[in-house]
Protein backbone atom coordinates (compact mmCIF):
# COMPACT_ATOMS: atom_id res chain seq x y z
CA UNK A 1 0.00 0.00 0.00
CA UNK A 2 2.89 2.39 0.73
CA UNK A 3 4.12 2.04 -2.84
CA UNK A 4 0.65 2.77 -4.18
CA UNK A 5 0.25 5.91 -2.06
CA UNK A 6 3.74 7.06 -2.93
CA UNK A 7 3.00 6.71 -6.65
CA UNK A 8 -0.38 8.45 -6.33
CA UNK A 9 1.21 11.41 -4.51
CA UNK A 10 4.09 11.81 -6.96
CA UNK A 11 1.96 11.35 -10.09
CA UNK A 12 -0.68 13.76 -8.80
CA UNK A 13 1.97 16.35 -7.88
CA UNK A 14 3.62 16.17 -11.31
CA UNK A 15 0.21 16.26 -12.99
CA UNK A 16 -0.88 19.35 -11.06
CA UNK A 17 2.33 21.17 -11.96
CA UNK A 18 1.76 20.32 -15.63
CA UNK A 19 -1.90 21.38 -15.45
CA UNK A 20 -1.04 24.71 -13.83
CA UNK A 21 1.82 25.34 -16.29
CA UNK A 22 -0.72 24.79 -19.06
CA UNK A 23 -3.05 27.34 -17.49
CA UNK A 24 -0.20 29.82 -17.22
CA UNK A 25 0.57 29.18 -20.89
CA UNK A 26 -3.06 30.00 -21.77
CA UNK A 27 -2.79 33.24 -19.79
CA UNK A 28 0.53 34.33 -21.27
CA UNK A 29 -0.63 33.50 -24.79
CA UNK A 30 -3.67 35.73 -24.20
CA UNK A 31 -1.52 38.75 -23.35
CA UNK A 32 0.47 41.28 -25.32
CA UNK A 33 4.16 41.64 -24.40
CA UNK A 34 3.55 44.88 -22.51
CA UNK A 35 0.80 43.19 -20.45
CA UNK A 36 3.13 40.33 -19.46
CA UNK A 37 5.49 42.86 -17.89
CA UNK A 38 2.88 45.38 -16.65
CA UNK A 39 3.05 46.63 -13.05
CA UNK A 40 0.90 49.23 -11.37
CA UNK A 41 3.66 49.97 -8.85
CA UNK A 42 7.11 48.83 -7.77
CA UNK A 43 5.43 46.83 -4.98
CA UNK A 44 3.88 44.46 -7.52
CA UNK A 45 5.23 41.68 -9.65
CA UNK A 46 4.38 41.42 -13.30
CA UNK A 47 3.15 38.14 -14.71
CA UNK A 48 6.57 37.74 -16.32
CA UNK A 49 8.22 37.98 -12.89
CA UNK A 50 5.89 35.33 -11.50
CA UNK A 51 6.67 32.96 -14.36
CA UNK A 52 10.41 33.44 -13.79
CA UNK A 53 9.86 32.97 -10.06
CA UNK A 54 7.93 29.73 -10.53
CA UNK A 55 10.62 28.35 -12.82
CA UNK A 56 13.27 29.24 -10.24
CA UNK A 57 11.31 27.78 -7.35
CA UNK A 58 10.59 24.46 -9.07
CA UNK A 59 14.19 24.17 -10.23
CA UNK A 60 15.60 24.97 -6.77
CA UNK A 61 13.25 22.83 -4.68
CA UNK A 62 12.60 19.81 -6.89
CA UNK A 63 15.26 19.63 -9.61
CA UNK A 64 18.13 20.64 -7.30
CA UNK A 65 16.76 19.93 -3.82
CA UNK A 66 15.07 16.60 -4.48
CA UNK A 67 16.96 15.64 -7.65
CA UNK A 68 20.43 16.57 -6.42
CA UNK A 69 21.32 18.71 -9.42
CA UNK A 70 23.20 22.01 -9.08
CA UNK A 71 21.26 24.92 -7.60
CA UNK A 72 21.91 27.88 -9.90
CA UNK A 73 18.90 29.97 -8.90
CA UNK A 74 19.15 33.77 -8.96
CA UNK A 75 15.99 34.52 -6.93
CA UNK A 76 16.44 38.31 -6.74
CA UNK A 77 16.80 38.50 -10.53
CA UNK A 78 13.38 36.84 -10.93
CA UNK A 79 11.76 39.83 -9.26
CA UNK A 80 14.12 42.50 -10.57
CA UNK A 81 13.35 41.78 -14.24
CA UNK A 82 11.36 44.50 -15.97
CA UNK A 83 11.17 42.74 -19.29
CA UNK A 84 13.23 40.29 -21.18
CA UNK A 85 11.90 37.02 -22.39
CA UNK A 86 8.92 36.93 -24.70
CA UNK A 87 5.81 35.12 -23.61
CA UNK A 88 6.84 32.17 -25.74
CA UNK A 89 10.28 32.04 -24.10
CA UNK A 90 8.86 32.39 -20.58
CA UNK A 91 6.36 29.57 -21.12
CA UNK A 92 8.94 27.33 -22.79
CA UNK A 93 11.29 27.77 -19.83
CA UNK A 94 8.53 27.07 -17.32
CA UNK A 95 7.27 24.00 -19.13
CA UNK A 96 10.80 22.61 -19.57
CA UNK A 97 11.45 23.06 -15.85
CA UNK A 98 8.14 21.40 -14.93
CA UNK A 99 8.95 18.47 -17.23
CA UNK A 100 12.41 18.13 -15.69
CA UNK A 101 10.82 18.19 -12.24
CA UNK A 102 8.32 15.55 -13.36
CA UNK A 103 11.25 13.34 -14.32
CA UNK A 104 12.79 13.83 -10.88
CA UNK A 105 9.49 13.00 -9.19
CA UNK A 106 9.20 9.86 -11.27
CA UNK A 107 12.46 8.61 -9.73
CA UNK A 108 11.58 9.25 -6.06
CA UNK A 109 11.28 6.04 -4.05
CA UNK A 110 8.84 5.61 -1.15
CA UNK A 111 11.77 5.68 1.27
CA UNK A 112 13.01 9.03 -0.05
CA UNK A 113 9.77 10.82 0.87
CA UNK A 114 10.86 10.90 4.52
CA UNK A 115 14.47 11.85 3.76
CA UNK A 116 15.57 15.28 4.99
CA UNK A 117 17.01 17.80 2.56
CA UNK A 118 17.93 21.47 3.00
CA UNK A 119 16.55 23.97 0.50
CA UNK A 120 16.83 27.76 1.01
CA UNK A 121 18.13 27.01 4.53
CA UNK A 122 14.92 25.06 5.33
CA UNK A 123 15.33 21.52 6.66
CA UNK A 124 12.39 19.65 5.13
CA UNK A 125 11.52 16.15 4.04
CA UNK A 126 11.35 15.35 0.34
CA UNK A 127 7.56 15.02 0.73
CA UNK A 128 7.37 18.47 2.34
CA UNK A 129 9.51 19.99 -0.43
CA UNK A 130 7.23 18.56 -3.12
CA UNK A 131 4.10 19.66 -1.28
CA UNK A 132 5.57 23.16 -0.83
CA UNK A 133 6.29 23.48 -4.55
CA UNK A 134 2.80 22.38 -5.62
CA UNK A 135 1.01 24.73 -3.21
CA UNK A 136 3.38 27.60 -4.03
CA UNK A 137 2.86 27.04 -7.76
CA UNK A 138 -0.89 26.97 -7.21
CA UNK A 139 -0.91 30.29 -5.36
CA UNK A 140 1.02 32.11 -8.07
CA UNK A 141 -1.00 30.43 -10.82
CA UNK A 142 -4.10 31.93 -9.21
CA UNK A 143 -2.44 35.35 -9.21
CA UNK A 144 -1.54 35.00 -12.89
CA UNK A 145 -5.08 33.92 -13.79
CA UNK A 146 -6.58 36.83 -11.83
CA UNK A 147 -4.19 39.35 -13.38
CA UNK A 148 -4.91 38.00 -16.87
CA UNK A 149 -8.65 38.34 -16.32
CA UNK A 150 -8.15 41.89 -15.02
CA UNK A 151 -5.98 42.83 -18.00
CA UNK A 152 -8.20 41.25 -20.66
CA UNK A 153 -11.69 40.98 -19.21
CA UNK A 154 -11.72 37.45 -20.65
CA UNK A 155 -13.16 34.21 -19.39
CA UNK A 156 -10.20 31.89 -19.78
CA UNK A 157 -12.48 28.84 -19.91
CA UNK A 158 -10.74 26.67 -17.34
CA UNK A 159 -14.01 25.61 -15.73
CA UNK A 160 -16.46 25.70 -18.62
CA UNK A 161 -17.13 22.01 -18.12
CA UNK A 162 -18.73 22.80 -14.76
CA UNK A 163 -21.58 24.64 -16.45
CA UNK A 164 -22.89 21.21 -17.43
CA UNK A 165 -24.69 19.81 -14.39
CA UNK A 166 -23.82 16.26 -15.48
CA UNK A 167 -20.13 17.11 -15.04
CA UNK A 168 -20.56 17.69 -11.30
CA UNK A 169 -20.52 13.95 -10.68
CA UNK A 170 -17.10 13.54 -12.30
CA UNK A 171 -13.77 13.45 -10.52
CA UNK A 172 -12.28 16.89 -9.77
CA UNK A 173 -9.47 17.70 -12.23
KEKE-3310 file (N, C-alpha, C; in steps of 0.2 Angstrom, whole numbers, plus 5000, padded with zeros to 4 digits):
npx = (5004:5010:5019:5009:5002:5013:5016:5004:5004:5016:5013:5001:5006:5015:5007:4998:5007:5010:4997:4994:5005:5001:4989:4995:5002:4991:4986:4997:4998:4987:4990:4997:5014:5018:5008:5012:5023:5018:5016:5008:5014:5029:5029:5023:5022:5025:5017:5026:5037:5032:5031:5045:5049:5042:5048:5061:5059:5053:5064:5074:5069:5064:5071:5084:5085:5077:5081:5095:5103:5113:5111:5107:5100:5094:5087:5083:5085:5074:5063:5068:5068:5062:5057:5061:5062:5051:5034:5032:5045:5046:5036:5040:5052:5047:5038:5048:5056:5046:5043:5056:5056:5046:5051:5061:5053:5047:5057:5058:5059:5048:5054:5062:5054:5053:5065:5077:5081:5090:5084:5085:5089:5080:5076:5069:5057:5058:5045:5038:5045:5041:5027:5027:5031:5021:5009:5014:5016:5003:4997:5003:4999:4986:4986:4991:4981:4971:4976:4977:4964:4960:4967:4962:4949:4943:4935:4944:4941:4944:4935:4924:4917:4911:4899:4890:4878:4879:4892:4896:4896:4908:4925:4936:4946)
npy = (4994:5006:5009:5011:5023:5032:5032:5038:5050:5056:5056:5063:5076:5079:5080:5090:5101:5101:5104:5116:5124:5123:5131:5143:5145:5147:5159:5168:5167:5174:5187:5203:5208:5219:5218:5207:5211:5221:5232:5240:5247:5248:5239:5228:5212:5208:5198:5191:5191:5183:5171:5168:5167:5156:5146:5146:5143:5129:5123:5125:5119:5106:5100:5103:5102:5090:5082:5083:5090:5104:5119:5133:5145:5162:5171:5184:5191:5186:5194:5206:5208:5218:5216:5207:5191:5184:5180:5167:5162:5163:5154:5142:5140:5138:5127:5117:5116:5111:5099:5093:5093:5084:5072:5070:5068:5056:5047:5046:5036:5027:5027:5038:5049:5052:5057:5069:5085:5100:5116:5132:5135:5129:5115:5101:5087:5077:5074:5085:5096:5094:5095:5109:5115:5112:5118:5132:5135:5134:5145:5156:5153:5156:5170:5174:5170:5178:5191:5191:5190:5202:5211:5208:5206:5194:5177:5164:5151:5139:5132:5129:5117:5114:5120:5112:5102:5088:5086:5088:5076:5070:5066:5078:5089)
npz = (5000:5003:4993:4983:4987:4988:4974:4969:4975:4970:4956:4955:4960:4950:4939:4943:4943:4929:4924:4929:4924:4911:4911:4915:4903:4894:4899:4897:4883:4880:4882:4877:4874:4882:4892:4899:4906:4914:4927:4941:4951:4960:4970:4966:4957:4940:4928:4920:4930:4939:4932:4929:4943:4947:4939:4944:4957:4956:4950:4960:4972:4968:4956:4960:4974:4978:4967:4967:4958:4952:4961:4954:4955:4954:4963:4967:4954:4948:4952:4950:4936:4922:4910:4896:4892:4879:4879:4874:4876:4890:4894:4888:4895:4908:4906:4902:4914:4923:4916:4918:4932:4934:4929:4939:4950:4946:4949:4962:4977:4988:5001:5000:5002:5016:5018:5024:5017:5013:5008:5003:5015:5023:5033:5027:5023:5009:5004:5010:5003:4990:4992:4996:4984:4975:4981:4982:4968:4964:4971:4965:4952:4953:4955:4943:4934:4939:4937:4923:4919:4924:4916:4903:4903:4900:4900:4904:4902:4910:4918:4911:4909:4920:4919:4914:4922:4923:4923:4936:4944:4941:4943:4952:4943)
capx = (5000:5014:5021:5003:5001:5019:5015:4998:5006:5020:5010:4997:5010:5018:5001:4996:5012:5009:4991:4995:5009:4996:4985:4999:5003:4985:4986:5003:4997:4982:4992:5002:5021:5018:5004:5016:5027:5014:5015:5005:5018:5036:5027:5019:5026:5022:5016:5033:5041:5029:5033:5052:5049:5040:5053:5066:5057:5053:5071:5078:5066:5063:5076:5091:5084:5075:5085:5102:5107:5116:5106:5110:5095:5096:5080:5082:5084:5067:5059:5071:5067:5057:5056:5066:5059:5045:5029:5034:5051:5044:5032:5045:5056:5043:5036:5054:5057:5041:5045:5062:5054:5042:5056:5064:5047:5046:5062:5058:5056:5044:5059:5065:5049:5054:5072:5078:5085:5090:5083:5084:5091:5075:5077:5062:5058:5057:5038:5037:5048:5036:5020:5028:5031:5014:5005:5017:5014:4996:4995:5005:4995:4980:4988:4992:4975:4967:4979:4975:4957:4959:4970:4959:4942:4941:4934:4949:4938:4946:4930:4918:4914:4906:4892:4886:4877:4881:4899:4897:4897:4915:4931:4939:4953)
capy = (5000:5012:5010:5014:5030:5035:5034:5042:5057:5059:5057:5069:5082:5081:5081:5097:5106:5102:5107:5124:5127:5124:5137:5149:5146:5150:5166:5172:5168:5179:5194:5206:5208:5224:5216:5202:5214:5227:5233:5246:5250:5244:5234:5222:5208:5207:5191:5189:5190:5177:5165:5167:5165:5149:5142:5146:5139:5122:5121:5125:5114:5099:5098:5103:5100:5083:5078:5083:5094:5110:5125:5139:5150:5169:5173:5192:5192:5184:5199:5213:5209:5223:5214:5201:5185:5185:5176:5161:5160:5162:5148:5137:5139:5135:5120:5113:5115:5107:5092:5091:5091:5078:5067:5069:5065:5049:5043:5046:5030:5028:5028:5045:5054:5054:5059:5076:5089:5107:5120:5139:5135:5125:5108:5098:5081:5077:5075:5092:5100:5093:5098:5116:5117:5112:5124:5138:5135:5135:5151:5161:5152:5160:5177:5175:5170:5184:5197:5190:5192:5209:5214:5206:5205:5187:5171:5159:5144:5133:5128:5128:5110:5114:5123:5106:5099:5081:5086:5088:5070:5068:5067:5084:5089)
capz = (5000:5004:4986:4979:4990:4985:4967:4968:4977:4965:4950:4956:4961:4943:4935:4945:4940:4922:4923:4931:4919:4905:4913:4914:4896:4891:4901:4894:4876:4879:4883:4873:4878:4887:4898:4903:4911:4917:4935:4943:4956:4961:4975:4962:4952:4933:4926:4918:4936:4943:4928:4931:4950:4947:4936:4949:4963:4955:4949:4966:4977:4966:4952:4963:4981:4978:4962:4968:4953:4955:4962:4951:4955:4955:4965:4966:4947:4945:4954:4947:4929:4920:4904:4894:4888:4877:4882:4871:4880:4897:4894:4886:4901:4913:4904:4902:4921:4925:4914:4922:4939:4933:4928:4946:4954:4944:4951:4970:4980:4994:5006:5000:5004:5023:5019:5025:5013:5015:5003:5005:5023:5027:5033:5026:5020:5002:5004:5012:4998:4984:4994:4996:4977:4972:4984:4980:4961:4964:4973:4960:4946:4954:4954:4936:4931:4941:4933:4916:4918:4925:4910:4897:4904:4897:4903:4901:4900:4913:4921:4907:4909:4926:4918:4913:4928:4923:4925:4943:4947:4939:4947:4951:4939)
cpx = (5004:5017:5015:5002:5007:5018:5009:5000:5011:5017:5005:5000:5013:5012:4998:5000:5011:5002:4991:4999:5005:4992:4989:5000:4997:4985:4991:5001:4991:4984:4997:5009:5021:5013:5008:5020:5024:5014:5012:5009:5024:5034:5024:5024:5022:5021:5022:5037:5039:5031:5041:5053:5047:5045:5059:5065:5056:5060:5075:5076:5066:5069:5083:5090:5082:5080:5092:5106:5109:5110:5109:5105:5097:5089:5079:5081:5077:5062:5061:5069:5061:5055:5061:5063:5053:5040:5031:5040:5050:5041:5036:5049:5053:5041:5042:5056:5052:5042:5051:5060:5050:5046:5059:5059:5046:5051:5062:5055:5052:5049:5061:5060:5050:5061:5073:5083:5085:5089:5081:5085:5085:5076:5070:5063:5056:5049:5036:5039:5043:5030:5021:5028:5025:5009:5008:5015:5007:4994:4997:5001:4988:4981:4988:4986:4971:4970:4977:4968:4956:4962:4966:4951:4939:4940:4939:4947:4940:4941:4923:4914:4910:4899:4887:4884:4879:4888:4901:4898:4904:4920:4934:4945:4958)
cpy = (5006:5014:5013:5021:5034:5037:5038:5049:5060:5060:5063:5075:5084:5083:5088:5102:5107:5105:5114:5127:5128:5130:5143:5150:5149:5157:5170:5172:5172:5186:5196:5207:5213:5222:5211:5205:5220:5227:5240:5250:5245:5239:5228:5219:5208:5200:5188:5187:5184:5170:5163:5164:5158:5144:5141:5142:5131:5119:5120:5119:5107:5097:5098:5100:5092:5079:5078:5086:5100:5115:5131:5145:5157:5172:5180:5194:5191:5190:5206:5214:5214:5221:5208:5196:5187:5180:5168:5158:5159:5155:5142:5135:5136:5128:5115:5111:5111:5100:5089:5089:5085:5072:5065:5066:5058:5045:5043:5040:5032:5030:5036:5050:5057:5057:5067:5079:5096:5111:5127:5139:5132:5118:5105:5091:5082:5078:5082:5097:5100:5096:5106:5118:5117:5117:5131:5140:5137:5142:5157:5159:5156:5167:5178:5175:5176:5190:5197:5192:5199:5213:5213:5206:5198:5182:5166:5152:5138:5129:5128:5122:5110:5117:5118:5102:5092:5081:5086:5082:5067:5070:5074:5084:5091)
cpz = (5000:4997:4982:4981:4987:4978:4965:4970:4972:4958:4950:4956:4954:4939:4937:4942:4933:4920:4924:4926:4912:4905:4912:4907:4892:4893:4897:4886:4875:4879:4878:4878:4884:4893:4902:4908:4914:4924:4936:4948:4957:4966:4972:4958:4945:4933:4924:4924:4939:4939:4929:4938:4950:4944:4941:4955:4962:4954:4955:4971:4974:4961:4956:4970:4981:4973:4962:4963:4956:4955:4959:4951:4957:4957:4965:4959:4945:4946:4951:4940:4927:4913:4902:4890:4885:4880:4880:4875:4887:4898:4893:4892:4907:4912:4904:4909:4924:4923:4917:4929:4939:4933:4935:4950:4952:4946:4959:4972:4986:5000:5006:5002:5011:5024:5020:5020:5015:5009:5005:5013:5027:5027:5033:5023:5013:5001:5005:5006:4992:4986:4993:4989:4974:4975:4982:4973:4960:4966:4968:4953:4947:4953:4946:4932:4933:4937:4926:4915:4919:4919:4904:4897:4901:4902:4900:4900:4904:4917:4918:4908:4915:4925:4916:4919:4928:4924:4932:4947:4945:4944:4946:4947:4943)
residu = (UNK:UNK:UNK:UNK:UNK:UNK:UNK:UNK:UNK:UNK:UNK:UNK:UNK:UNK:UNK:UNK:UNK:UNK:UNK:UNK:UNK:UNK:UNK:UNK:UNK:UNK:UNK:UNK:UNK:UNK:UNK:UNK:UNK:UNK:UNK:UNK:UNK:UNK:UNK:UNK:UNK:UNK:UNK:UNK:UNK:UNK:UNK:UNK:UNK:UNK:UNK:UNK:UNK:UNK:UNK:UNK:UNK:UNK:UNK:UNK:UNK:UNK:UNK:UNK:UNK:UNK:UNK:UNK:UNK:UNK:UNK:UNK:UNK:UNK:UNK:UNK:UNK:UNK:UNK:UNK:UNK:UNK:UNK:UNK:UNK:UNK:UNK:UNK:UNK:UNK:UNK:UNK:UNK:UNK:UNK:UNK:UNK:UNK:UNK:UNK:UNK:UNK:UNK:UNK:UNK:UNK:UNK:UNK:UNK:UNK:UNK:UNK:UNK:UNK:UNK:UNK:UNK:UNK:UNK:UNK:UNK:UNK:UNK:UNK:UNK:UNK:UNK:UNK:UNK:UNK:UNK:UNK:UNK:UNK:UNK:UNK:UNK:UNK:UNK:UNK:UNK:UNK:UNK:UNK:UNK:UNK:UNK:UNK:UNK:UNK:UNK:UNK:UNK:UNK:UNK:UNK:UNK:UNK:UNK:UNK:UNK:UNK:UNK:UNK:UNK:UNK:UNK:UNK:UNK:UNK:UNK:UNK:UNK)
# end
